[in-house]
Amino acid sequence: AAALDALQQMDADRVLPLLQRVLARRDACSAPLRKNALFTLAQMKTAERDKILLDLAKSDPNESVRNDAVFYLGQASGDAAVDALEDILLHADQTGVRSNALFALAQNSNPRARKIVQAMVMLEGAPMQLRKDALFHSAQRSTAEVNKWLAAMVANSRAPLEVRKDALFFLPQRKADASDDMSALYDGALPFEIKKDLLFFFAQRRDDK
């Protein structure tokens, strides 16, 4: 660890090959060393940084190392980091790593990251919990635009029923008023289960006044 600390003082072109040698190890005993090397790599501003982090997030045998790689990718808002997180979200083998990538994208200030999270809600074949988590993260932004997106999700006949019901659950809780969006929903064609929930939320609002 002391040797890795000393590397931070060296020129990046000289340090990177040394870090890559450490990060290429796969034995269990070197996991703490790889975590330290990851931290050093994350401080660097090189074109290879995000590529190496992506590889580690997808292939390192140690779960803690994989999660650290996702975390460091999430600290950057550039397109390369967003691309890497999207790759992990869509293609990683471990659900936990995919979930961390989703969270990192949800916290990312890059507008494209938010679009990726929203798109995850409708990704057929993805684990349902991951899709529901994507809906939850998307619903945390209190804007009229997100209200309309949630209302569209409720009305979307191609979305799974539980996703539509979750979207409806989030709508009345919005700081940005969603009354008009909810009223428009009631006038549309909805399954009985959703219309029943919509009536319940309307009744609650009337009782709260």
N, C-alpha and C positions, 0 to 999 in steps of 0.2 A: 504493500500500500504506500509506503514511503517513497518507493521508486516511482510509482505512478503519480504521486504528488509532485515529484521533481519534474516529471514529463510536462506538466502544465506550464513550466517556465521555458520550455524549449520551443523551437520553430515548428509550426504545424506540419510542414512537409517532412520533417524528420520524425515527428511524434507519431503520425498516422500509421505508418507500417508497423511500429512497435505495438500500438494499440490493437491493430488488426490481428497480430500474432496472438495476443492474449485472448481476444474475443473469439478467435477460431477454436479455442480449446472447448472440449465438450465433457470433460470429466467433472464429477460432482464436487471434488475437492477445490476446483478452481472457480466455482460459482461466486464466492465473495470477491475474488480478484476480478472477475468479469464485470461484476456490479461496479467496482471502483473504476475500471477502465471505461465502462459506459458513461459514468459521470463525467470523466475527463473528455470523452468524445463529444458529449452533449454540449460542452462549452465551446467547441470549435466551430468555425464558420468556413466549412469546406463543402465542395460540391458532393463529396462522397458521404457526408455525414448521414443524411436521411436514408440513403440507399443501405448503409450498414445497419442503421437502426431498424429499418424495415425487415432486413434479413434476420436479425436477431429476434425481433418480435414474432416472427413466423416459425423460426427453426431452432432457437436455443432450447435445450432439453429442460432447463430450469425455469419454473413458472415465474419466480420472482424476477429473474433477468428479463424474461419476455415482457412482463408487466412494466418494468422500468423502461424498457425500450419504447413501449407505447406511450408512457408518461412523458418522456423527453420529446417524442414526436409531437405530442399535444401542446408543448410549450411554444412551438413555432406556428405562425399564422400564414406562412408562405404557401404557394401552390404545391411545391414539392412535398411538404409535410402533409398537406391535406390529401394529396394523391396517395401517399404511403398509408395514411390512416384508412382511407377508403379501401385500399387493397387488402389491408388486414381485416377490416369489417366484412368484406365480401368473400374473402378466400382463406382466412386462417382456419386451422383445424380445431382449435380449442375455443369453446364457447366463451370462457372467461376472458380470453384475450380479445375476442370480438366485442364483448361487452365493454371492455375498457377502451377500445378504439371508438366505439359509439359514444361513450361519455366524453372522450377527448374531443371528438368532432362537435359534440353539442356545446362544449365550452369554448370552442374556437371562434374567433371574431371574423374569420373569413366567411363572406356570404355564401360561397359555394359549399362550405362545410354544413351549413344549415339545410341546404337543398339536399345534400346527401342523406342527412338524418331523416328528413321528411320522406325521401324516396324509399328509405328502408322500411317504412310502415307498409308499403304495398309490394314488397319484394317477395314474390311467391317462392316457396321452398325454404325460406329463412325460418329459423326457430321462432315460434309464436311469441315467446317471452321477449326475444330481441326486438321484434316488431312492436310489441306493446311498450317496451322501454323507449323505443324511438319516438313513439307517439307522446309518451310522457315528457321526454326532453323537449320535443317541439312545442308542447303546450305551455312550457314555462315562460315563453316570451309573450308578454302582454301587449299585443298590438291588434289593430283592427284587421290587418292582413292575416294574422294567425287565426283570429276568430273565423274568418271566411274559409280558411283552409280546414279548420276543424269541422265547420258546418258541411263543407263539401265532402269530408270523410264520412260524416254521419249519413249523408245522402247517397254515397257511392255504393251501388248494389254489388260491385265487384269486390268490395272489402269484406273480410270475415266479419260475422255478426259481432263477435266480442270486441273487435277493434272499433266498429261503429258505435257500440255501446260505451266504450271507454271514451271515445271522442265526445260523445254527448255528455258524459259525466264531467268532463273538463270545461265544457262551454259555460255553464252557469257560474263557475267559480272565477271567471275572468275578471281582472281589474278593468280591462277595456270592455265596456258594456256590450254584451252579445244578445240583447233582447230581440233586436230586429232579425238577427241571423236565426235565432230559435223560432221566432214566429213564422219566418219564411219556410223553415223546415216542416213545421206542422201542416202547412198547406200542400206539401209535396207528398208523393207516394212513398210510404215507409212501412217496413214490417211491423206487425202488431206489437212485438216486444219493444221496439224502439219508440213507437208512438205512445205506448203505455208509460215508458220512462220519461218521455217529453211532457206528458200530462202531469206526472208526479212533480217534475221540476217547476212547472208553471204553478201548481198548487202550493208548493213550498214558498215560492216567491210572493204569492198573494198573501200567505200567512205571515210572512216576515214584514209586510208593510204595516 
